[in-house]
Amino acid sequence: MTDPRFAEIESHRPYLLRYALAQLRDGRLAEEAVQEALLAALESIASFGGKSTLRTWLTSILRFKVIDLQRRAVAERAQQPLHEEAEGGDETWLDELFDATGHWREAPQTWSDPGAALEQRRFWEAFERCLDRVPGAGGRVFFRREIVGEDTEAICKAEGITASNCWVILHRARLALRVCLEKSWFGRETAREG
Amino acid sequence: MKDEEPNCRAASKLLSIAYERRLSPDELAALQRHLDECLMCRNFDSQLKFLHNASQRYRTKD
């Protein structure tokens, strides 16, 4: 019962929860999907051959649990499209980032050695914190587009929004992530190494 | 306003949208002219690439 991989599986729970939340848009359902997926993974850990990474294997199990729950929850609130919010249609939020002449209010800096960041555990903690702070539908749409790699078209359809609204939501999410990472990681270069 | 040169606000949006659809030759040319003169938007361009790469790494990370 003390397979060291149990703890390893558990360490992917935060990622899996984000994945499920991006798809299901409901915290309770997402928890349920992840719980079921982790149980299924523990039962079949012997069949994990290491051909993919553990995270990829766990995600493939979770994917089916999510589809299953989506089918069961079709009529529920979680499935309502978000077009009421019309988040993508309104671009006044850009005024916070750009002045009246369209220039950056805060200039994007040159990030030093971003490749090295990917090798540091603490960078990924910052990355996850920033992901969680992306406002509105942005976090969810960014996760599905950039992390899961789904087609924009499929995501827009699931969200019930037009393609151009989807692009604006993604743009906003990228801008928010950029600001967050620059503040919480790349801006502290000297402090961190000193 | 087709002939107007993009400012940072417009250029950054094009840089982001380039991940979702193919930019037109006109859009690409205008974007390139802006990038040639704007370090801030070149930085933003690099940061978008970084976000894209980091996201892909995050998907399979152990």
Chai-1 contact restraints between the chains, C-beta under 6 A:
chainA,res_idxA,chainB,res_idxB,connection_type,confidence,min_distance_angstrom,max_distance_angstrom,comment,restraint_id
A,T53,B,T60,contact,1.0,0.0,6.0,A-B,restraint_1
A,T53,B,D62,contact,1.0,0.0,6.0,A-B,restraint_2
A,L54,B,D62,contact,1.0,0.0,6.0,A-B,restraint_3
A,R55,B,T60,contact,1.0,0.0,6.0,A-B,restraint_4
A,R55,B,K61,contact,1.0,0.0,6.0,A-B,restraint_5
A,T56,B,T60,contact,1.0,0.0,6.0,A-B,restraint_6
A,F98,B,R9,contact,1.0,0.0,6.0,A-B,restraint_7
A,G102,B,N7,contact,1.0,0.0,6.0,A-B,restraint_8
A,G102,B,C8,contact,1.0,0.0,6.0,A-B,restraint_9
A,G102,B,R9,contact,1.0,0.0,6.0,A-B,restraint_10
A,H103,B,C8,contact,1.0,0.0,6.0,A-B,restraint_11
A,W104,B,C8,contact,1.0,0.0,6.0,A-B,restraint_12
A,W104,B,M40,contact,1.0,0.0,6.0,A-B,restraint_13
A,A107,B,M40,contact,1.0,0.0,6.0,A-B,restraint_14
A,P108,B,M40,contact,1.0,0.0,6.0,A-B,restraint_15
A,P108,B,N43,contact,1.0,0.0,6.0,A-B,restraint_16
A,P108,B,F44,contact,1.0,0.0,6.0,A-B,restraint_17
A,T110,B,N43,contact,1.0,0.0,6.0,A-B,restraint_18
A,P114,B,F50,contact,1.0,0.0,6.0,A-B,restraint_19
A,L118,B,R57,contact,1.0,0.0,6.0,A-B,restraint_20
A,E146,B,S55,contact,1.0,0.0,6.0,A-B,restraint_21
A,I147,B,S55,contact,1.0,0.0,6.0,A-B,restraint_22
A,I147,B,Y58,contact,1.0,0.0,6.0,A-B,restraint_23
A,I147,B,R59,contact,1.0,0.0,6.0,A-B,restraint_24
A,T152,B,E20,contact,1.0,0.0,6.0,A-B,restraint_25
A,W167,B,I17,contact,1.0,0.0,6.0,A-B,restraint_26
A,W167,B,E20,contact,1.0,0.0,6.0,A-B,restraint_27
A,H171,B,K13,contact,1.0,0.0,6.0,A-B,restraint_28
A,H171,B,S16,contact,1.0,0.0,6.0,A-B,restraint_29
A,R174,B,S16,contact,1.0,0.0,6.0,A-B,restraint_30
A,R174,B,L51,contact,1.0,0.0,6.0,A-B,restraint_31
A,L177,B,L51,contact,1.0,0.0,6.0,A-B,restraint_32
A,R178,B,Q47,contact,1.0,0.0,6.0,A-B,restraint_33
